[in-house]
Each structure stands twice: as structure tokens, then as C-alpha cells.
């Protein structure tokens, strides 16, 4: 998540040369608009195309509404607005306190181009593409813990340029969706209003926009692959699972494949669970709406600054509560009908080929803020009281016991006794990384291979940042290599090749030119990526911990 923050502040650091004065023009039908873009180095870019009505005023905290009126001319040459951001919680440490207050200020959010009218699409395509080109489409969902991030942070031009070089030109689409208390506010009032999981609904409406309009840009609406990192990867599975797996629109599938970088199934309690209600009540109280007869309507009526401050007054991901997210997709009985692992077990998700994988040390970033935890008893207490409110002490003790109290076994893995930031750091990092990402991935793969054996899947583990002090190959460290591919090494080149092959053929091997990547079901092997090479790795590490997690998954919800 820290890497997501850094990317937010340097969104176009890799952008280059000045753009042409007169740019490419595309006419779309739904809604009717003439979209004017820009061109640089063989790639056309169209930024900030609206795909929904502004979610402001009475539409704040409401499902996204399609545009119903013609837009006229859309000059899509600037920087798309980000949705309101939740950078950090106010923490007990002075430096973090100051940073929190500064970054969460509405004035600073204005500087970073954030605001409520933010539901837009960015499109990159090869220059010269026409409406008859029928190029496959890569639909990107950004990460950031469902609290921060924006499509503006991820300029797809470099990906498109590389796809051209590799002879597999693609159309790249980045979608903006609401995050934090604007997109994932929980509570019984939200549930009763039918206004849960708004960020997921934003993503789904963006996919419908692609189905309606991407052909005009030269894309093939029947060859869409959805791809995300972190919260974006979790969102990819959620898009597969929305409406019990119905991913159709006007009788056709909205996407035919999925790529999940660091994220898949995240078990979660319902929108109106006690924790979710506590978040809602805190936001209501801090917005000055506690005495209102209709607290939700009061939240919609307060000014932007008041609501932003209130929405950001709960614990954030970059703080002591860490992976115990205040804002995330939760079962609502309608769009997301049950907890993701239950939907997976019941086969209630779109049966599309997918790639899913992790960084070797997913948990290190999330364990940076708990330096008061120095003993096994304190670690058990933390997990029991902060992360998993439904679990018994016996289950948490069993889970912790499956991770040896030995720095040599913790994360960053394979670093002996080194990198122990504080007593229990490497142990907690291993637990948080496995529960949220690495072993959750294995569970999804085992489920999908058992109930849908004919649907192919591939998996990986990235170790290319081995040796990074304290963090190892940490969560989000793949963005520079995998998204931008700016490092001229094996990892960047091979992953791009595998991904473009998958977008074209629903198989990462077809036309990739790199070593064969076996399907996960064929021996449960991972592609283990290093900076200058790759090898195959059997996906059976930390099996004792995996068995504890799978046996008790119903009580390990967040």
C-alpha cells in the first residue's frame, strides 16, 4: 500500500515528450460523445471520459447512475480526477499524525486532483487503431486497500507500447471507482438503502461502458480481460462473483479472463456486521449527524469537507489496525450475496480462465506499525481483538503456533535472523501476508480446480526483490516491474509476454517465447519469478498454517 501512495504522488513520472497539438478523435454512442485525445510515441491516450453521473449531492452514497444525456465534445487530454482519498489514519506517532492530517485535508486532496465527481475511464490504444481493428482489451482495476488510489496513477501508455513491440497490440482501459467511505461505507442503514459496495458497482458500470463503446476505439468487447493489483485483484474476483457469477450484459459476457496480482478471495462479514456498524456510527458521529432522524440522508446532505473528514476518521490500513480494513467489499445479499470464499466454494462465480499470484513477502508492509507486540501472547491478543472478532482464542493460538517463534522462519522469508524490525515482526508479517494473500490464493486455486477442473488457471510467486531490507519482495513492489515494466530484466519482460499472450489467447504460453508455465492443477506448481530468471515451485509451503486457515476460515473473517 505504501507503494500505492508513492505512485499517487508521481502519476506521470514516466510520461515523456510533448503531445501533438491536434489529437485523435473518437465518436461513441452510449452516451453520445465526441472524444478528443492526444498522441505520444505511437500511443493514443484518452483521459477522464465520464461513464456515470457525478456521485454528488443526492447521489452521494448511492449506486452509480448511467449517463442518459449526450456529452457533446469531451476533451480527454488532461489528468483525470481521482476519487476522494483516505491516505493514512491519525496514528499515535507524531510524524504519522502530521502526515495523516496533511494528506487527508480537503485542500491537499484538491492539489492531488481528488474530488467527488470522479467516475471516469482512461483509454490507451496504438496510434492508427480504427473501429475495425478489434484489438483485445485489458481492463485495469487499481489497488490501494479500498481506501486510496486512482486511474490517474497508472498510465497504460507504456504497456500499450510494449504490446506493440511484442506484436500483440492491446487496448488498455483504466477505471476510476469510489474508495474509502465514499465507496465502501458499511452499516445496516447502508444495507437497507441498497447502497453497499458502491466501488464494485462503479467498476461494473465501467465494464458496461466498455461493452457499449470500446469498439469505437478499436477494441473487441468480446475479448476483455480484467486485471488488478491488491484491492484491484480482490476486485477482479469480486467482479467474477458479483450477482452469483452473472457477468453478462445484453446477453454477452463483460469479460472472458482475469488476472489477479496479490489478491483473490478475502473472507468478510456482512455489511451490517458489528464492526461495519461501528464504522458507520463513527462516521455519522463525526459528521454531526448522530441526532438526525435519517442519518444516511444527513451524510448525503453535509458539505464535502465535513463528509471527507468524517469518512477518514476511522482506522486506516497504514496504521495499527492494518489488514483489519474499515472499508472493503462486504456481503450485501444482492450484488455480493455471500462471503467470497463461500461463493467460490458454491461455484457462484464466472468460470473464466485466470492468473493469480503473490509477492513472496506480502505481509511485511502491514506489520510495520505494531512494534508494541513483542511476545506470543501479545500477538494472539492482537489478532483476536483487532483482526478477527469472530474467532476463538483457541483458533488464534492454533494459527499462531503454526508459525514458529523464530525470526529465521518469518517474513521476509529466507533471510535467517535478519530483518526482525521488532520482536514478532517477521512472524506477524508472515501471518498477515498468508491470511490476506498468499495462502488465500492457494485456497481459491484448490476450490476452483476441484469444482471447475476444465477452467484453466496459472499461479506465481514473485521473489525478484529478495534482499530489500526489512520488506523483502513486499506487497506492491511488482508495480514498477509488472505494470510499467521499466526494469530491463527477465521479470519485467517475461511477465509482460505471458500477460499479453493470456489477453490474446487465454493462455500465457501461446506465443510467449518463454519457458512453459504449467496450469496450477498440473502438479500445483507456481512460476517463481526472480529478477533474472524463473523456476517452478511446488505450492505446498507452510502447509501446517494452510490447514489451520482452511479448517477455520468461517471464523477468520474481517
Phi, psi and omega in degrees: 000327176301321180295329177295321178297315180298318180296327181298323184276345180233056189296327184239031183298334182264359181291153187243233190303161178298146184272160179299147182296317179249124189256178178294151182233134179231136177255124179245166188249337189226089000277163181299129180196153170251117187254122180254125181246203180220164181227138176212130171051042175083010180231130173270140180232133177233110185252142169073039177278120181296138175236001180207163174294147179304126181278059183241169179057233182292346178267358171298138180058035174234154175304148182297141181252131179298152174287137183243351181243151178300144182266346184073224180266126177250114176273101189257052184246358181263205179255125182295144178288141174274153171288160181307137189253149174237090189286303183218154169279159173286118188254177182275348181269139186301312180300317181292323177304309183296314179299319179302309184296321181293310186291331181273355178295137177304325180298316181292325178295328176295318178299322180273014173066040178253146178183170186290327180278082195226005185275090184225166180240142170248141180230132171238140179211160175295137176299136182097353177294140178237175182294347179260005185288327176055048179280146175294156189243133174250112186259111188265133174242114186289162176254183181142028175067021183061018181238333182211174180115163183194156175296335181295338181286341188237090177282114184280003184300319182293324176296315180297317179301318180291324178296325177294314180302322182277000179077017178231065185297138182233165166259131178252133177234127175248131183251138170270141175217156183287140182237175177058214182288353176272334185243342186219035177293127177266185177124154181295327179294320177296316180298313181296331181277351184070033186237034178270159173054043184298324179299320177295322179291326174300313179301317181295320178294325175298321176295324177293323176300318178300314180301323182281328195234345190291336179298326179296333178273353181105008181264163178255110183295348178263004179230059181256129173247130177265139187218137177207164178235136178062239177303329176293323177291318175301321178294327177299312177297319180299323175295325175295328187262349180303143179053040178058032175098004179277101180253027182264156178210124184053038174081003181232152180290138178285336178207157183240357179201164181220145175233126183238108175265106177065068176153144175203259179268131175235103180302132185216146173284169187292165180304324183260021177294163182305319179295315179298320179294324177297321177297313180301313183297324178294316179297316179300313181298315183284346174271357181077025185251007187299329183266001182289147178290331176230096188294327181291317177295328177296317178299324179289336186267342181288161181290164185303314183298317180298315181290320178302312180299319181292317180297330182263018182265000181261169180301138180254170186290329180268066181193192187299322181287338170051239186290353176281072191297139171285324184237123177192165175298132178229148179303131181239359178081353183236292179279308175251095195284342180204177178298142186308320182291331177290316178298322178296313181299327181273000181071021183266065175206159182295128185273075181244149175303147182210158170243134177217137180199178187219163166278151184297326186240059184301329191269352188298318180299323185282350180254013183283343194251008187243047187291352176280352181272110185236353182228165177299318180299319179291325177294316177300314180300318180298310181296323183287319188263339183251319187265306189242094184283343183265351185275154175272162178298325180299317180294316181293321177296321179295318178298310182297322181295336180285351175248109184304143177279068185211118183304333181295339182261356186268185182254132012292129186290156175064033180237023176057223183272001186278165176071018177280089185304320174207161178306129180083000181299307185293329178291312179296320179300318179297316182295310182295320179295319181290314183296320186272328189231291198292309180277337171297322176301313180298320179299315179299317180296319179295318179297309185295323179291330181282317186266341178225064186297341182272354180265116186287149176212152179227150182220160183212165170226127181263127179234021190283353175249024177305134180102350175295122184305138176068317191263332184064214174275086195273166180302126180091352183287353178277350189298315180295321182282310190275318181282304183273332180060035188278345180271122185282065181229178183301317184302307182298311185294315184290318181295317176302315181298315178299316183293316179297322177297321179294316180300323180281319193237359186058029177208119183293345185273329187295106179083010184281326181081001179252175183305151183296132178256103184289150173300148185299325183293342180271075178093006179050055180254143176256148165278117181260104184274131169245173183298322186242006181195179174212156178213169178266142183226129178289133186273065181229010181291152181050047183293327178299315179295319179301316181296322177296315182297310183296322181291338185237022188300329182296336180258001181254046177269153176249000000 
